Structure formats: C-alpha cells, structure tokens
Amino acid sequence: MSVCHARRPASCQQHLRPNALFGRLGGGEEFGILLHECSRELGLEIAERTRVAIGTPPTGQDGHGVATSASVGLAATGIRGYGLQRLCKEADAALYRAKRTGRNRVVAGADHLAEA
C-alpha cells in the first residue's frame, strides 16, 4: 500500500501494474495505490519510478512546463500484515515522514524501524 501526494494522478497510473488499485483518498491531493502480490522492494521501485514521472513536467503548447513533485509513503504486508486499516495508517505515517524530511521522496513504513 502506498499513499502518494501528487497533483498529477495520471502520472501515477501510467507506471502501475494492471492489477493495481489506484484512487483518491479523501478530498485532497492524496492517492492510494494497492499493489497486489508485490514485494516491498518492487513496491519501492514502482513508487520511485512514479515519483520521478510526476516530477517530469509535461511541456505545454507554449513550450513551458510546470514543475511538480511527489512524496510517497509505503507500507508492506510482510511487515504490517494484511489489515487494510493498519496498512493505510503505516503508509500515511510514512508519507508524513517523507514530507517532514524534505518532500519529493519515497519513504517505506518500516524504514524508521531499521534506524532504531
């Protein structure tokens, strides 16, 4: 499960596997991505590719693009189990750690456990 804070949701969807579930969380600019049968490592790779794609500005008709960025929080079932509420909570906490530590980055939910 990842939570993506981005202004370009189409960029997120382009880099997901066909069986991924993707949708807006709440009314803001946060999106949830559920990656079925996906390892933590592959989830990190997908999240990073998506983050980079969001940060690549599309060029408008005037030849100028608008720079954007994405902060991503990731939670893995191998660490947090399969409870959807627990995964959402961990992914959300990781998202806020990504924002607090400089934004425009991917943070996995268990990263803070490895630091302890």
N, C-alpha and C positions, 0 to 999 in steps of 0.2 A: 504494500500500500504506500503510495506517495501522495503528498499534498504539494501542489505546485502553485506558487503565487506568480501569476503572469497576466499580461494584458493581451497576449496573442494565443488564445486556446487552440486555434487551427495548427499552430506550430507544434503544440504538444501532440495532437492527434497524429500528425504525419509520421512520427517516429515510434509509434506504438505497434505492438503486435496485433493481429486481427482479433484475438480473443481477449484483449484488454478492455476493461470497463473504464470509461472516462466521463466525468461530469462535474458540473459546478457544485461547490459546497457553499451553502448559504447564499447571500446576495452580493458578495464582494468579488474580488479577483482571485479567489482560491478555487482550485480544481483538484479533484481526487482522481487517482489512477489506481486501479486494482489490476495487478499483473498476475494472471493465473499460472500456476506451476512455474514460477520464476525464482531463481536463486537470488540471494541478497547481492551477490557480485554482479549478476546480469542486471538486476534492478538498478544498481548504481551506474552501470554503463548506459542503460537506457535513459536514466534521469539526467546524466551528464550530457548525452547527445541532445536531448530535448532542451536542456538549459542553453547549450551553445546555439541551437537552431533558433530559439526565441531571441537570443542576443544578436543574431544576424539580421540587420534591418532590411526589410524589403525596400526596393527603390521605387519611389513614386513616379508619376509621369513627369514631374519637374526634375527628376534625377537625384532627388534628395530622399534620404530615409530617416526614420525616427528610431533612435537607439532605445532599446528596451532591455530589461534583464529579468531573470527569474531566480527565485530562491526555492529550493526543493527540500522537503523533509521526507525521509523514507523509513518505513518500519517493515521488518521481515517476520514471517510466521515462524521461522526457525528459532527466533529469539523471543518473540512475544506471543506465540501461539496463534490460534485461528479465530479468536474472538474479534469480531469486526469493531466493536467499540474500543477495545484495547489497542488494536492496530491504528485506528483513527487518532486516538489520543497520543500515541507514541509518534506517529508521523507528524501530527500537529506540533508537538513539543520540539521535534527535530527541525521543523520549518522555522519555528521561532528562534531556535539556536542559530540557524543559518542567517536569519535576519539580524540577530544581535551581533554576530561575528563578522559582519561586513557585507551581507547580502550577496546576491548573484553567485550562489554556490549550492552544492548538494551536501546535505548532512544526513547520515544514516542514524536512525534512532538509537542504536546501541553504541555509537561512537563514544558517547560520554562514559560508557561502562569500561571501554578499553583504556580510557585515560586514567581511571581510578587506580 
